[in-house]
Amino acid sequence: MAKRDYYEVLGVEKNAGEAEIKKAFRKLARQYHPDVNPGNKAAEEKFKEVNEAYEVLSDSEKRQRYDQLGHDGIDPNGFGGGFGGFGGFGENTADFGGFGDIFDMFFGGGTSTRAKGPQQGADLRYDLGLSFEEAAFGVEKDLELPRLENCPTCHGSGAKPGTSPTTCAKCQGTGQIRITQRTPLGQFQTIKTCPECGGEGKTIANPCSECHGRGKIRKNRKLHIKIPAGIDNGSRIRLSGEGEPGTRGGATGDLYVFIEVRPHKIFERRGNDIYMEFPVTFVQATLGAEVQVPTLEGNATLKIPEGTQTHTVLRLRGQGIPYLRGSGRGDQHIRVIVVTPTKLSEEQKQVLRQFDGSTDKSNYHSRGKGRDKGLLEKLWDSLKGMGE
């Protein structure tokens, strides 16, 4: 089978620098290392291929020959010392079956970091949906989630009641075995997880019938939590110690509750303020009025000033979202939309014609001193100019 291009194996361009090549190699070596993939022959072959590619591309002389002549440039018959899956360095070298020495050369300085000891349990995630109002004012919720828990029959030991785990004979209870290997770069020692006990340091002759020796079972756990007022979409709440149990006396993990707030039909939240649009009639906008607008806590009275234009934004103070930390609330902003009637009687149309004919067009201007002329005022001036 033809060998793959070494640059393709590491996933780098041909002009990649040393740092980029080393970074790519470390990432792939971690991914395919046999200690991470025990018994996975495909991963082992990948690891060999990655190491072979790095051996060439990390050496400037070998890389130059490879760039010029390809795989023929680094053929073992050409300059001695082949690869052969890192097994062709000579008859006296040790078997590289675990490849731990190459891994440790770059990542562990000759020792494994997988030492026996307490390990914290896994963290869990729960996605909780809330209504707009629940997020605004807070709510209490009951959650039910599956998680691993210590077996109540064996209390997490994994052994049948009345029996106990025994010390592993292969590793003498350390959970690790030490292997000495010789490489072209010298002699290295690696510490690996004991294959007999899986790093536990103990073996179980009579496993528990309920958990089958695992020491843990999956159960549904119920929790009652309080959601604070003012929480926003995308926030998360950490519940310490509500994750899965640790191993070998390790601490229990945490539970993270991620908040998903459903959108409201009327309101839009921006920070602690809320926004909405509210329709008013032409008469209400012209003469002014008091109207009832919806808020998060029912209707409230809003005063529409005389001469209000469409898209004018009015405010109700303190009717927004409560502050998550501290007292007080944001405001509610109401964008006024002046609605034009579409079905008028002939009598109503006549009244409007009379009103329009008797109205001074200079009244159609922007409100406030120092402002530019309104759109209708500018249009009226233009029409008068055309008639002259």
C-alpha positions, 0 to 999 in steps of 0.5 A: 500500500502506497504511503500517504504524503507526510504533509497530508498526514499531519494536516499542514501545508508544505510551507509550514514552519517548525512550530506549526508542524510540532503543534499538529504532531502533538495534537494528532499524537494525543488523539491516536496514542495507544494509551488513549485508544487501548486495543484500537488497531486502527488508532495504533496504525494512525499513531505510527503514521503520524510519528513517521511523518513527524520524524521526517518533517521535523528534521531539516535535512530529511525534510529537504530530501523528502521535498525533492525526492518524495518517499524515495529520498528518505528510503532506508536503503538511501541513508540507513535507519528505517522506520518500519513503524518505528521498529527498524532501528536495529536488532537490539532495540526494544519493541515499540508496541505501546509507543509510550516512549515517543509520546513521553519524549514530547509530553511527559518527560519519561513519565505518565501523567495518568497517576492513580488517585482520586478523580472528580466526577463528571459535570452534568448539563440541564437545559431549562426552558422558561417563559418570558415572565418566569425569567423576569420575576423568578420561579421555582422549578422541579428538575428530574435528570438521570445520573450515575450514583454510587450503588446502594447495595455495595456502597460503590465498592463494586463487590458483592456484600460481605466481600471486598475487592482484593489488591491487584497482583500485577501492579501491587495496588498502585494501578500502574506498571512501569516499562523500560524501553530503549530508543534511538534517542536513549533509554526511557521509562514509561508508566502505564495504567495497569491492564489487569485492574484498569488503574483501580489497584484492586480486582473484584472476584465476586462482583455486586449483582446490582451494579455488576462490579461497576460500583455505580448505577444510573438513577433519576434524581429530582431537584428543586431549584430557585430561578432568580428574578431577572435571569436572561436567555443563555445564563447558567446556574451552577449547582455544586456537587449535583453532578456524577460521583467521583472515583477513588474518593474523588469529589462529586461533579457539578450540575450546570442549568442552562436557561432558555427563555421563550420569546414573548408575543408582545415584548422584546427584552434589551438588557433590563428594558422591554420594548413594544409597539402600541397602535393609536387612532389618528384622533388619539394621536392628534388630540392626545389621550390616555390609553391602557397598555399591557405591562408584565404586571397587567395594564397601565395608563399611558398618556399620549401627548397631543400631536404625537407622531407615529414611531414616537417612543414613550416610556413607563418607568420601572415597568421593565425587568428586575435587576438580577443583582441589586434592587430596582427594575428597568423601563418599558418603552412603547413605540406609538404606531398611528393607525390610518382608518381604512373603512369610512362612511361617506359622511366621515370622508366628507368631515375629513375633507372639510377638516383638511380644507380648513387646516393651515398646512403650516401646522404639519411640521416637526414639534419643538423649537429649532427643528427642521421643517416637517415632511408635509411642510416641505412638500407643501412649500414645494407645491406652492413653488410649482404653482407660481 
